[in-house]
Amino acid sequence: MPLTVQPEVRDDQYVLVASLDNVRSLSNILKAISFKDHSLFTATPNGLKVTVEDSKCLQANAFIQAEIFQDYFIKEDSVGFTVNLTVLLDCLTIFGGNVVPGVTTALRMCYGGYGYPLTLFLEEEGVVTVCKINTMEPEDPIDFDFCSTNVTNKVILQSDSLREAFSELDMTSEVLQITMSPDKPYFRLSTFGNAGSAHYDYPKDSDMMEFFQCSQTQTNRYKMSLLKPSTKALALSCKVSVRMDNRGFLSLQYLVRNEDGQICFVEYYCCPDEEVEEPGT
């Protein structure tokens, strides 16, 4: 459903304009990284990148390509601002966010540049609501220095299998231990909770394993409190790429397909809690 009520000023007075016929695909992606209030929006001609961080140990990025939007206009090479993500999500779901057959909420999102609010025009069944959200000066995100050349181990799994693993592991554990190895157990998730130790293994030739490339054995632990927010992205995704670099830093990249079949990505970076030395198996 196109937005029938146009903003009072022309689009060329904004530095960024993005429109969606159905706001739900955007709100779902943003919910997948909504574990802190403040979020950094970075817009380029390729689309939007939204970044949320916690304690300099965790970073989540949602990538929404320009092609996802029915209308996408940007005046500059890059536009950045910080906005309260909780408030933004409240505005995007202002009509209730319920899934009603044939009823969608259209969005026109406009930003006038430094010092201006982020303005949302939302329309559902002819009713238009205008929301203006204060923006703040963007701060540079943490550079985790995670690059593909330093990746030692990588697997790609069907998300269903990872959701099943998390349902069987003991989530009272303070850490999730991940072992990646060219030899058995290949890819192992371990927890150490109230019920004792639990392990979940993936053979490298498992039907759930779409890609397996491990050059060395690595075992690292990650705080469960840092990883739990990523389960929101896992619930939406159909595939997940798990990568570990030579420092033990973890990358979880989720492929999310929206209702129209278009693809977005959500990526989480997490620093290791401690390195674990284990005897060879």
C-alpha positions, -999 to 999 in steps of 0.1 A, spaced: 0 0 0 17 33 -11 17 62 13 -10 85 -1 -3 115 22 29 132 12 52 152 36 45 190 36 80 197 23 97 183 -8 118 152 -7 148 172 -20 149 192 13 158 159 31 192 142 29 176 108 33 141 95 23 132 58 25 97 44 19 82 9 25 47 -4 16 49 -27 46 68 -15 77 68 -50 93 99 -62 75 119 -33 89 105 -35 124 113 -72 126 149 -67 116 153 -39 141 138 -60 168 165 -86 162 191 -61 174 171 -42 201 190 -51 232 201 -15 240 183 18 236 208 37 214 215 27 178 237 42 151 221 46 117 245 48 88 230 53 54 248 50 21 235 46 -15 236 8 -9 212 10 20 209 13 58 232 -2 84 220 -1 120 245 -7 148 238 -15 185 266 -22 210 270 -34 246 299 -30 270 325 -29 242 321 -67 241 292 -71 217 281 -55 185 251 -62 163 246 -48 128 214 -50 107 219 -45 70 188 -33 50 197 -30 13 183 -1 -7 164 -25 -29 142 -35 0 126 0 -1 101 10 -27 117 45 -27 152 52 -15 169 86 -19 201 99 -3 218 132 -11 252 124 3 277 96 2 270 88 38 245 100 64 248 91 100 229 97 132 221 81 166 185 75 176 167 58 204 158 24 190 132 16 216 113 48 207 117 41 170 102 6 173 73 19 194 66 44 165 69 17 138 44 -5 156 21 24 166 -9 8 148 -4 -23 169 19 -44 147 -8 -71 144 -8 -94 114 -42 -88 98 -47 -103 63 -47 -76 36 -38 -48 61 -3 -33 61 13 -2 75 32 20 50 62 40 60 79 71 47 111 79 67 127 112 63 159 128 78 168 164 72 205 163 83 225 171 114 204 184 142 171 175 126 147 148 139 140 116 122 105 120 108 82 90 102 50 92 82 30 60 89 -3 51 72 -27 23 77 -61 22 60 -61 59 54 -51 69 89 -18 88 89 4 93 120 35 115 120 63 108 145 93 129 151 122 114 170 152 134 182 185 124 168 220 127 183 254 131 169 268 97 158 297 82 176 321 59 158 313 22 165 338 -2 181 362 -16 155 364 -53 163 389 -56 135 372 -88 123 383 -94 87 380 -125 65 417 -129 61 420 -137 98 391 -161 99 404 -196 109 372 -215 111 338 -211 94 306 -232 92 272 -224 77 242 -241 94 205 -242 88 190 -220 115 165 -248 125 194 -269 138 209 -241 159 175 -234 174 172 -271 182 206 -270 199 198 -240 220 165 -258 231 185 -288 243 214 -270 260 213 -257 295 207 -220 292 213 -215 329 250 -217 320 270 -185 323 290 -193 292 285 -210 258 316 -229 249 322 -234 211 347 -259 197 356 -258 160 380 -283 147 391 -301 115 388 -333 134 361 -347 158 340 -332 173 342 -308 143 316 -283 157 305 -286 193 284 -263 215 287 -269 253 271 -254 284 278 -258 321 246 -251 340 227 -262 370 220 -296 355 257 -302 347 276 -302 314 258 -306 281 272 -309 246 256 -307 212 278 -319 182 275 -314 145 292 -339 122 308 -320 93 287 -341 68 255 -334 87 225 -325 65 222 -294 87 258 -283 78 258 -264 45 295 -254 47 324 -266 68 359 -251 67 381 -254 98 419 -251 96 427 -255 133 411 -266 166 398 -237 187 378 -238 219 365 -205 233 339 -195 258 315 -166 254 292 -150 280 257 -163 276 244 -129 286 260 -114 255 249 -141 231 212 -143 242 202 -111 223 213 -129 191 185 -155 195 161 -128 183 179 -128 149 181 -166 150 144 -169 153 139 -148 121 167 -164 100 169 -194 77 207 -198 77 235 -187 100 272 -184 93 295 -190 124 330 -177 121 359 -175 145 391 -155 139 426 -162 151 419 -143 184 388 -162 191 364 -134 183 330 -147 171 309 -136 142 273 -149 138 258 -138 105 221 -145 101 204 -145 67 168 -133 70 143 -135 42 113 -112 45 77 -118 35 84 -107 -1 114 -131 -4 140 -103 -1 171 -109 19 186 -89 48 215 -97 71 220 -94 108 255 -99 122 267 -102 158 303 -98 169 312 -111 203 346 -111 221 357 -143 239 353 -146 276 383 -170 280 403 -194 259 401 -231 269 429 -255 265 417 -290 259 436 -322 252 433 -335 217 407 -360 208 
